[in-house]
Amino acid sequence: MDRLVLSDDQWERIAPLVIGRPDQKGSTGRDNRMFVEGVLWVVRTGSPWRDLPEVFGDWNSVWRRFSRWSAKGIWWRIFEALSNDPDFEYLIVDSTIVRAHQHAAGAKKGGPEDQAIGRSRGGLSTKIHMAVRGLGCPVRFTLTAGQRGDAPQAGPLIEGLPAQAVMADTAYDSDRLRQAIAEKGAVAVIPNNPSRSRKHPLDKHLYAQRHLVECCFSRLKQFRRVATRFEKTARNYLAIVTLAAIVLWLR
């Protein structure tokens, strides 16, 4: 096919990270590239799994294998290997709302909150909370229901990640987060909430770089399966976001 997502060079970077070897015989090593490309085809087009072209194999087998890799954390392992760059100058934290399709509801185990789906006047939604590095590539992300607040999720996002500065918008202006940033030895570049009595200094020149996280979300949502959530479980939707993030790092 002439519209594969990964080039030969990009595939060579992740081939050693997947289960099996490209030359390995048996089910675990059989054409790993076409399997990954089949999953990426669904992630890119947003099509139902049943519409997967036959060149990628049986759609149900591809979906079941994708779900197994999601449960085993294989997608996340590939992402961590690509994003493990110690040259962090600053981190940018933000979130984005994703509309959840009606087919995303009804997971068998756990309630809607357990699957990171919230219900409001606008319908079903999921929120992606993300930390982005200086070049605009994601380094850590998590899911919550759409109505959840931003600031409480920021602490776990930046925990353990080295940085000289942490940037976020006014929604993240909390004493707890500023304290966590200070304990990292970093500078908080966060605008003051208008209700705050004691104002903190703001480096407006550095804060101008916050647009990189918005650019990151824009690139991720070019993958239609990210822009609209169809997966019933938070685990599988997180795997979809992880796959899109892997492609951003490969590019």
C-alpha positions in Angstrom: 0.0 0.0 0.0 1.2 3.5 -0.8 -0.2 5.2 2.3 1.6 3.4 5.1 2.2 5.6 8.2 5.8 4.5 8.9 8.7 4.8 6.6 11.3 2.1 6.5 13.7 4.1 8.7 11.0 4.7 11.2 10.0 1.1 11.4 13.7 0.1 11.9 13.7 2.3 15.0 10.8 0.5 16.7 11.2 -3.0 15.3 13.5 -4.1 18.1 10.9 -2.9 20.7 8.0 -5.0 19.6 7.3 -8.6 20.5 9.4 -11.0 18.5 11.9 -10.3 15.8 11.1 -9.4 12.1 12.8 -12.7 11.0 11.2 -14.8 13.8 8.9 -17.6 12.8 5.6 -18.3 14.5 2.6 -16.2 15.5 4.5 -13.8 17.8 6.9 -12.7 15.0 4.7 -13.0 11.9 4.7 -9.7 10.0 4.8 -7.3 12.9 5.1 -4.3 10.7 1.8 -5.0 8.9 0.1 -5.5 12.2 1.4 -2.2 13.5 0.5 -0.5 10.3 -3.0 -1.9 10.5 -3.5 -0.5 13.9 -2.1 2.9 12.8 -4.5 2.8 9.8 -7.5 2.7 12.2 -5.9 5.3 14.5 -5.3 7.7 11.5 -8.6 7.2 9.7 -10.9 6.8 12.6 -12.6 3.9 10.8 -14.3 1.0 12.6 -12.1 -2.0 13.2 -14.4 -4.1 10.9 -13.5 -1.8 8.0 -9.8 -2.6 8.2 -8.5 -3.5 4.7 -7.8 -7.2 4.2 -4.1 -6.5 3.4 -3.6 -6.0 7.1 -5.1 -9.3 8.0 -8.3 -10.3 9.7 -9.8 -7.3 11.6 -10.8 -9.3 14.6 -7.3 -10.8 15.0 -5.7 -7.4 14.6 -8.1 -5.9 17.2 -7.5 -8.7 19.7 -3.8 -8.4 19.4 -3.9 -4.6 19.8 -5.9 -5.1 23.0 -3.4 -7.7 24.3 -0.5 -5.3 23.7 -2.5 -2.6 25.4 -3.0 -4.8 28.5 0.7 -5.8 28.5 1.9 -2.2 28.2 3.8 -2.8 25.0 2.7 0.4 23.3 3.7 2.4 26.4 7.1 0.6 26.4 7.8 1.7 22.9 6.7 5.3 23.7 9.0 5.4 26.7 12.0 4.2 24.7 11.5 6.9 22.1 10.8 9.7 24.5 13.6 8.9 27.0 15.6 12.0 26.2 17.3 13.5 29.3 17.9 16.9 27.6 14.9 18.6 29.2 15.0 22.4 29.4 11.3 23.0 30.3 8.0 21.2 30.6 4.6 22.5 29.5 1.4 21.1 31.1 -2.1 21.4 29.7 -5.2 19.4 28.9 -7.7 19.0 26.1 -11.3 17.7 25.9 -12.2 14.9 23.6 -15.8 14.1 22.7 -16.6 10.4 23.4 -18.8 8.7 20.8 -21.9 7.0 22.1 -20.3 3.7 21.2 -17.6 4.4 23.8 -20.1 4.0 26.6 -21.1 0.7 28.2 -17.9 -1.0 29.3 -18.7 -4.2 31.2 -16.3 -3.5 34.1 -16.3 -0.4 36.2 -18.5 2.7 36.0 -18.2 5.6 33.6 -15.8 7.4 35.9 -13.5 4.3 36.0 -13.3 4.4 32.2 -12.4 8.2 32.1 -15.8 9.1 30.6 -17.7 12.0 32.0 -21.3 13.1 31.3 -22.3 16.8 31.1 -24.7 19.0 29.2 -22.4 18.7 26.2 -22.5 14.9 26.2 -19.9 12.2 26.9 -16.3 13.4 27.1 -12.8 12.5 28.1 -10.0 14.8 29.1 -6.3 14.2 28.1 -3.9 15.7 30.6 -0.4 16.0 29.0 3.2 17.1 29.8 5.1 18.3 26.7 8.8 18.9 26.4 10.5 21.9 24.8 10.3 20.6 21.3 6.5 20.1 21.5 6.6 16.3 21.9 4.6 14.5 24.7 6.5 12.9 27.5 3.7 11.9 29.9 -0.1 11.8 29.7 -3.1 10.5 31.5 -6.9 10.4 31.1 -9.8 11.6 33.3 -13.5 12.2 32.9 -14.1 15.4 30.9 -15.4 17.4 33.9 -12.4 16.8 36.1 -10.2 19.8 37.0 -6.7 20.4 35.6 -4.5 21.4 38.5 -5.0 18.2 40.6 -3.6 16.1 37.6 -0.5 18.3 37.1 1.5 17.0 40.0 1.7 13.4 38.8 2.4 14.5 35.3 5.6 16.3 36.2 6.8 14.0 39.1 10.2 12.7 38.4 10.7 14.6 35.2 13.7 16.9 35.2 13.1 20.5 34.1 14.4 24.0 34.6 10.9 25.5 34.2 7.3 24.3 34.2 4.8 26.2 32.2 1.0 26.1 32.4 -2.0 28.4 32.0 -4.0 30.2 34.7 -6.1 27.0 35.5 -3.0 25.5 37.1 -2.3 28.4 39.4 -2.4 26.6 42.8 0.0 26.8 45.8 0.3 23.0 45.9 1.5 22.8 42.3 3.9 25.8 42.7 5.4 24.1 45.8 5.9 20.8 43.8 7.6 22.7 41.0 9.9 24.5 43.5 10.8 21.2 45.1 12.0 20.0 41.7 14.3 23.0 41.6 12.4 24.5 38.7 10.7 27.8 38.0 6.9 28.0 37.8 5.9 30.0 34.7 2.2 30.3 35.4 0.0 33.4 35.2 -1.6 34.5 38.4 -5.3 33.8 39.0 -7.1 37.2 39.3 -8.4 36.2 42.7 -4.9 35.6 44.1 -3.9 38.3 46.6 -0.1 37.6 46.6 1.1 37.8 43.0 4.0 35.7 41.7 6.4 37.0 39.0 5.8 35.8 35.4 8.4 35.4 32.7 6.2 36.5 29.8 9.0 35.8 27.2 9.3 32.2 28.4 5.5 31.8 28.8 5.1 32.6 25.0 6.5 29.1 24.4 3.4 27.6 25.9 1.8 27.4 22.4 3.9 24.3 21.8 1.5 22.2 23.9 -1.4 23.5 21.8 0.5 22.5 18.7 1.1 19.1 20.1 -2.6 18.5 20.8 -3.4 19.8 17.2 -1.0 17.2 15.7 -2.4 14.4 17.9 -5.9 15.2 16.9 -5.0 14.8 13.2 -5.4 11.1 14.1 -9.1 10.8 14.0 -9.3 8.0 16.5 -7.7 10.4 19.0 -9.9 13.4 18.1 -13.0 11.3 18.8 -13.0 8.5 21.4 -14.6 5.3 20.3 -12.9 2.8 22.7 -15.0 1.6 25.6 -12.1 1.2 28.0 -9.7 3.9 29.2 -6.9 1.4 28.7 -7.5 1.0 25.0 -8.1 4.7 24.4 -4.9 5.5 26.2 -3.1 3.0 23.9 -4.6 4.9 20.9 -3.2 8.2 22.2 0.1 6.5 22.9 0.4 5.2 19.3 -0.2 8.7 18.0 2.4 10.1 20.3 4.9 7.4 19.1 4.4 8.7 15.5 5.1 12.2 16.6 8.4 11.2 18.2 9.3 9.2 15.1 8.7 12.2 12.9 
